């Protein structure tokens, strides 16, 4: 589950406005506002870009949903590696 509170705290700690972060990760500012309000969450591909921009490990942006692992999607290392490689190949 996406940790919107940590996401917002980290963005503010880096002195990034919503618009600046949105530009860095190639999404609309309204998307960042929706993440921060809890209305939506980023997909894994976008979450990787977010973790790079906020300079935090990917797992820092995820949280356990009350310890109920059945409701928390496990992020598999192979999937992270594959998506990160695709992102690097696109550059």
ZIKALIN-V682183 format. One line per field, one symbol per residue. ss: DSSP state (H for helix, E for strand, C for the rest). burial: I if it has 16 or more other ideal C-beta (glycine too) atoms within 10 Angstrom, else O. A space follows every 50 residues. Layout:
ss: ???
burial: ???
//
This chain:
ss: CECHHHHHHHHHHCCCCHHHHHHHHCCCHHHHHHHHHCCCCCCHHHHHHH HHHCCCCHHHHECCCCCCHHHCCCCCHHHHHHHHHHHHHHC
burial: OIIIOOIOOIIOOOOIOIOOIIOOIOIOOOIIOIIOOOOOIIOOOIIIII IOIIOOOIOOIIOOOOOOOOOOOOOOOOOIOOIIOOOOOOO
//
